[in-house]
Amino acid sequence: MAEITGNEAVQTSLERGVLTVTLNRPDRGNAWNGAMTRGYFGVLDQAARCGDVRAIVVTGQGKAFCVGGDSEKLSEASESGQAASSVALPFWHPMTIAKPIIAAINGACFGIGLQQALCCDLRFASNDAKFSTAYARRGLVAEFGMSWLLPRLVGTGHAMDLLLSARLARAEEADRIGLVNRVVPAKDLLDVATGYARDLASQCSPRSMQAIKYQLWQDLMSDIASSATRSEDLLAQAASGEDFKEGLKSWMEKRPPAFPPLPEDLAFLSYE
């Protein structure tokens, strides 16, 4: 089995097709810094190219998912007047990874931590999770694409409320407004998220998941006619492929499917 390596700020484990990525600065609430950016995006890139990885779960070590940007780095940005990241990749980079990414949100999820959770494809939260955009209470603005992502998940009214007020929203409210897909007891969070990911890894075609992830994000940026045309082209490709044959055969034979890994040339998604 391939080895996916992170750094001190980002740890990994791979089992049964699911890569678990853990933000690992628990003494600082997993506050985001350059090492975490490089470690996290580097791990995602490795996972995208690795045939052993079929789904990804992202969580935080300790009692927080991510409390936002590291206060030391924010102080430096305030003094320099420069808040832009030095990392070459965009902060919506997880959306270009052609495999499903599930955020298992344990505890606080603020600022850039929330922005990164929104870039995941699904969000499971512990019942003690709490959320805040944080920016307006720090004299900042919606950063790294959050003003695009958030209203598409919760609607413009809820997005405006969360961004303007930067107030705290707890798990129950996050579930009600569609910010998360599911809320579960804290002790069960990682098991539930990993179980869901394992189901994807064992039952779903990597090619299908790659195409569906591309469709969903791309179609948010286009009209219905373009979406329909794109789906027809993708459907024609899928119907003539080996995964469709295996999907039908395994269903008729009442056995688990044996889909091949996603080819490396499909590892990343590009949006027009």
N, C-alpha and C positions, 0 to 999 in steps of 0.2 A: 504494500500500500504506500502511496506517495506521502511525503511529509510536507505539510504546510507550516512554514515558520514565520513567527511574528517578531516582536522585540519585547523589552521590559514592559512597555505600556499596553501591549496587545498580545494576549495568549491564545493558543488554538488547541483544539483536539478534534480528531476525525474518526468517526465510527459509523459504520453501516450507511455510508453515503452522505452523512450529515456532518458538515464542518461547524463546530461551535467556536465562535469568536468572542473572547471576553476582554472588554475594556478593563485594564488592570492598573488603576491608580487609586485604590480604595481609600488610602489615607487622605486623598484630596477629592473624594467624591467622584472619582474618575473624570476630573476636570480635563477638558480638551486642550492639548498643546501640540506642538509640531511633531513630537515623537509619536503621539497617538495618531495623528493624520497619516504620517508616513507608514507606521506599522499597520494601521487598519486598511488603507488603500493598497498597500503592498500585499497584504494577506488576500484581499479580494481579488487582486490580479492573479495571484497564484491559483486561487480557487477556480477562477474563470477558466483557466487553461488545464486544470487537473480533471481527468476523466473519473477519478474516484469520488469527486465531490459532485453531488447532485442537488443539494439544497444547503442553505447557510442559515444559522441561527446566531444572532448577535445579542449579547447581554452584558451586564456590568458586574464586576467583582464587588462583593460587599453589599452595602445598603442602598446604593444608588446606581442608576443606569449611566447618567452623566449630568453633572450639575451645571454644565455650560463651559464657557471658555475659562481657562486657568486665570485666576485673578492676577498673578504676576505678569502674565502676558498681556492682559488687559491694561494693567498699569503702564507697561512699556508702550503700548499702542497709544494711550492717552498722552504720554509725554512726547512721543515722536510725531503724533498727529497722523500716523499711518496704521490703519486697521486691516489692510489687505493681507491675505495669506501669501507666504513665499512658496507654497506648494504649487507645482505646475498644473496638477489635475484640478478640475472644477469640483466644488463640494457636493455636487449632485452625481459624482462618479459612481456611487452604488447603483444608480439607475441604468448604467451602461453595462453592468455585469449580467450576462445572459442566463443567470440561474436565479431561482427564487431566494429572496433574503427576508427572513422573519426576525423582527425585533422582539426580544423577550425583555420587556421594560420592568425592571425591578426598582422601585423607589423613585427618587427624583429624576426628572427628565426635563431639563431647562435649556433655553438658548440654543446653542449649536447642538447640544444633545438631542433636543426635540427636532431640530432641522435634519439631523442624521437619521433619526427614527422615521421621519416622514419620507426619507429617500428609500427606506426599506419597502418591500412589497406588501407586507402585512405586519401588524403590530398586536402582540399579545401583552397584556399588562397584569401585574400583580394587583390585588385589591388594595394595597397600600401605596400604589404608584401615584405620583403627582406631577403635574405638567405646568410649565409657564414659558411663554415666549421670551420674557425677561427684558427685551430690548428697550422698550419705552421707559422702563424704570432705571435704565443705565444711560440714557441719553443717546441711544443708538437707533437704528432702523431695522426693518425686517431684512435679514441678510441671507446670502447664499441661496436664493431662490425660494425662501419660505413664503413670500407673498404670492408666488405662483402655486406652490404645493398645497398650502393650507386651505385656501378656499375651494380647491378641487376635492378635498376630502370632507370638509365640514360645511361648505357653503360660505358665501360672502359675509352673511350676518355674524355667524359664529367666529369666522376668521377675523373680522374687524374687531369684534369684542376682545378676543384673545390677544390680538396684536396691540390695540390701542391701550388696553388696561394693563397688560402684562400680568394679570392676576393669576392666582393659583387655581388650577382646575384639577379635581381629584378623579380617581379612576372611574367612579360611577358616572360622573358627568362626561368624561372622555368617551365612555362606552355609548352613552345616550346620543351624543352629537356626531358619532362616527369617527372620532379621532383614533380609536383603537378598534380592532376586530373582536376582541374577546377579553374579559376580565376573569381571572381565576385566583384562588387562594395563593398567597405568596409562596407557601411551601411547595405548591404544585407547578409553579410557573414554568420552570425550565423543562420539567418532564412533559408538560402539555405542549409547549412549543416544539420540543425535540420530537415528540411523538407525531405531531402534525408534519414536521419536516421529513421524518422517516417514511411517512405514508406517501408523500410526494416522491421521495427518492425511490421507493419500491414499486409504486403503482403507476406513475405518470411518465410519459415520454419526455426525455430531455429536450428533444427537438420541438415538441409541442409547447412545452413551458417556455422555451426560448422565444418562439414565435408569438405566443400569447402575451408575454411580458412586453415585447416590442410593440404589439398591436395596441395594448392598453395605454402605454405612455405616448406612443406616436399619435394615436387617435385623439388624445386630449388636445393636440396642437393642430388638428385639421378638421375638415368638414365631413358630413355624413357620406357624401358621394365618394370622396377620397377613401374614407374608411371602408366602404363597401367594396370598392375596386381592389383595395389592398387585401381585403379578406378573401376575395375570389382568387387572387393570384396565389396567396399563401395556402388556400384550401387545395388548389390544383397541385401544388408541390407536395403537400402532405398526403393527399390521396394516392399519389404515385410512389410514395416512399415506403421503405421497409418497416418503419415504426407503425404505420397504419395496418400493414399486413400482420405484424406481430400482435398489435392490439386486438384485432379481430380474432386471430387464431387463439390467443390465450383466453379470451372471453368465451369462445365456443368450447374450448377444452377445459374450462373452469380451473385455470391455474394462474399463478401470478405472472405478469408479463416479464419478458427478458429484453428490455430495451437497451440498445447500445449506448455508451456515453456520448455526450455532446462533442462533436468534432471541434478541434481547437480553432478552426477558421470561423466558427460561430460563437466564439467565447465572449465577444463584446458586441454591444448594440450601438448603432449610430442613428441619430435622429436628424431628420431634415429640418 
